[in-house]
Amino acid sequence: MSASYETLEFDIGGVQTVVRAFGQGKPVLYLHGAATLEGFDFAAGLADRFRVLCPSHPGMGLSGPAPHIADMTDMLLHYLNLLDALAPEEKPHLMGFSMGGWMATELAAVARERFDKLVLIAPAGLNDPAHPATPLSDIAPQEFPGYLTHDPGIAAKYFPDGADPVFAEQFGADRAREGETVARLCAAFGMGHPNLKRFMARITNPTLLVWGAEDRLLPASQAPIWLQHLPNAQFLSVPGAGHLVPQERPETLKTIGDFLAA
C-alpha cells in the first residue's frame, strides 16, 4: 500500500519540479539517489513527526527535462531556488541518500545556514580509492537487487519480473532518462568531487551518518573518513542492511526521527 502524500509542483528556472510531501511538522528536505526506482514511500516512517519533502531531481523521476544541467553546481542552484519557492516557516532538516548524500553534503557546505540538522544515508561523493564503490557497469542486470539490499527479495519488487511488459518498458525508459542526467553530473570526476573533504569541513550542522553494514554498492568502510572530516557528526551502523537502508530496515527511521527531533 502506498503512503499518503500531497503533490506540489513548481517552475524552478524553467524546470517543472514535482515534490511529494508526506506528513506534517517541521520540514525535512530529502534528496534521492541516482535513480527513483524505490520511490518515496519510506517517508511514511517519518511522517508522524515531520513534513517530508521529496522532490524528484531535474531530469529525473516525476520532474521535467533539464538539459541545462551540466554538473553538481547546477543542482545546488536548483535546490536553493526550490527552497526559496517552498518558503518553509521553519528551517528545514536536510537528508540525502547515496548520490543525494553527495548532493546534500555540497549543499550543506555552501548554505549551512539554510538548514537545521543533516542526515546522510550511504552517501556517495568521496571516491576514495582505498574504499571503492562497485561500478554499476560491473553488475549484471539480474544481480542488481542483491547489490541494493542484503535480502535481494526486498529490492526485487522494484524491478520488472517479466509479468508486465508495459512496466518493463517504462522501467527501462525511466532508467535511461535518469542515467543520462546522472552521466552529466558525473562527467567531470565520477560519482563525487575530489575536494569533498573540504566541503565536509564547513558543515557545522549536527549530522547523522547512516550506513548499512552489508552495503555492496558503497562500502561502509568509508564511514570513518566521513566522521573524521564532518565536524559535528555521529554514526549509525545498521546491521543486516544493504544500500537501501530505509526500505530494508524501516525501523531505522525511528532512530533518524529521534535524532532530528532532539
QUIKAQUI-V989943 format. One record per run of one state. SS is the DSSP state (alpha for helix, beta for strand, coil for the rest). FROM is the first residue (numbers start at 1). TO is the last residue. If there is no record, write none. Layout:
ss->SS from->FROM to->TO
ss->SS from->FROM to->TO
This chain:
ss->coil from->1 to->5
ss->beta from->6 to->12
ss->coil from->13 to->14
ss->beta from->15 to->22
ss->coil from->23 to->25
ss->beta from->26 to->31
ss->coil from->32 to->40
ss->alpha from->41 to->45
ss->coil from->46 to->49
ss->beta from->50 to->55
ss->coil from->56 to->71
ss->alpha from->72 to->86
ss->coil from->87 to->91
ss->beta from->92 to->97
ss->coil from->98 to->98
ss->alpha from->99 to->110
ss->coil from->111 to->111
ss->alpha from->112 to->114
ss->beta from->115 to->121
ss->coil from->122 to->124
ss->beta from->125 to->125
ss->coil from->126 to->128
ss->alpha from->129 to->131
ss->coil from->132 to->135
ss->alpha from->136 to->138
ss->coil from->139 to->140
ss->alpha from->141 to->148
ss->coil from->149 to->151
ss->alpha from->152 to->156
ss->coil from->157 to->164
ss->alpha from->165 to->185
ss->coil from->186 to->191
ss->beta from->192 to->192
ss->coil from->193 to->195
ss->alpha from->196 to->200
ss->coil from->201 to->206
ss->beta from->207 to->212
ss->coil from->213 to->219
ss->alpha from->220 to->229
ss->coil from->230 to->232
ss->beta from->233 to->238
ss->coil from->239 to->244
ss->alpha from->245 to->248
ss->coil from->249 to->251
ss->alpha from->252 to->261
ss->coil from->262 to->262
